Amino acid sequence: MTGDSLEAAWARITALGAAPGASAIRPLFAAEPDRFARFHARGAGLLLDISKTAISDTVRDALLDLARAAAVEARRDEMARGALVNETERRAALHMALREALPGAPGPSAEAAGTLEAMRVFTEAVHRGEIRGATNQRFDTVLNIGIGGSDLGPVMVGRALWRAGDPMRPIHLGNVDGHGWETVLPQLDARRTLVLVASKTFTTQETMANAHLVKRWMEASVGKLGATAHFVALSTNMKATAEFGIAPERVFPFNDWVGGRFSLWSAIGLSLALSLGWERFRALLDGAAAMDRHFLSAPLAENLPVLLALTEAWHVNGLGLNRRAVLPYDERLRRLPAHLQQLEMESLGKRVRLDGSLVPRATGPVVFGEPGTSAQHSFMQLVHQGPKPVPVDFILVAKPDHSHAENHRILLANGLAQAEALLMGRDAAGVEADMRAAGADEATIARLLPHRIFPGDRPSVTIVLPSLDPASLGALIALYEHKVFVLGALWRINPFDQWGVELGKVLATPLVRELEQGAPSPAHDSSTRGLLAEVLKLQS
Ligand code: F6P
């Protein structure tokens, strides 16, 4: 790959995106009766349909050329071999080794297997009642304290898969806001609660504040000595976990080649193993591993993560659509958009390339979402009729885990209908005909016509899961993880660092003191000084 060939491939995408009619989708369907057949792919049990986009054969060829010019396959194989693909932090990115041994990275794979085995042994001992709390009661609740990647993945998977009757009840404490703790507190019986302090660094201000708060509560409930039986750490920082008072045998480690937003498969997933049971946690990992194998072996044109990434590149850079909505049509996936927000925006919210130069084009889009059908009654108005299209990911689950067949039919029908409505729109002739049929007079038709037209040609992709079982969910998450990696390669940015969150953290430290002492520093800008003074005045 040369920078020149990559730039030439990008120039082709830009040119295709600027061509007249580039964003039209309906003509593609009209011209190609077999469009769905040619624009969907399958992998790891999932189906990905990208036919409802303006990707023509010509555009697809250009996008595949772009992937080749960016050496996506070589970059992918480097990642799987444990190369330092996180170049700014001089680290590997080996989350795939957490789910299945990677032949090219035997050391990390063995290390990951060792931690997994320790997690399994611990989980099963807790479930059998061999590991108990200070008052000899069995643990029935697992409280995970963590934030960002040490929270969002476990929360999202827990909400998706946990069912009444599962081995333990999962509760998550993420935000440092004391109201969060006040909300979970009534649900907890200290004697039966196992606390996991989940923090890769074990220095994150919010997590440590919550961990100390919970430690004081536990000590007040079961005594200072007894409290140690209730704490476990999930971390890379053995020194800090020891200082916190957690015995080394109660620390489940992982390595710095596990990025926070890719960490739910590591020790950070212990709350999932404990709450769902080992078999289902293992099935989650196996599903992700199936997607890994697909990503590592399928040709570019049939490779789901590659196709999803190229579709995004087309939308962001070809058509200038730098936001995307994620609509899972399954209430259990309600925290998936939050997980993807971190996965995608922390990874791809970059403006500098690996070589230090500025990226000469837009990078990661704004990602937001809600489960359907609820989302239809909030932001979908803008998606249908706002001036600028918002590409959508629809996620459909074929078989529900309930027996309310009519509800599920309505749910699926709405998901399909939204995508169809975005594609087809409703033109003036159709609206007029509808209004006449409903008995509207000519003046009313003329007045309302522009408001009731749907422009159509609005892009979406659809992902279909057979059911929301651990393996399908694992594959779905891994699909998005690899998509992020491919986009990083296309834009030549590092998807594995997150320097952008540091400055706010640094500035918060002196502000905590100023709030405590009631003395704003004159060094702040006038807005920060004014707001600080206002808060202090209101608190006094
Ligand atoms: O928000 C920045 C970040 O570093 C995330 O990448 C990470 O997931 C989160 O903070 C929590 O970090 P830690 O696990 O070290 O507490």
Boltz pocket constraint, residues with backbone or C-beta under 6 A from the ligand:
constraints:
  - pocket:
      binder: B
      contacts: [[A, 147], [A, 148], [A, 149], [A, 150], [A, 198], [A, 199], [A, 200], [A, 201], [A, 202], [A, 203], [A, 204], [A, 207], [A, 260], [A, 261], [A, 346], [A, 498], [A, 501]]
      max_distance: 6.0
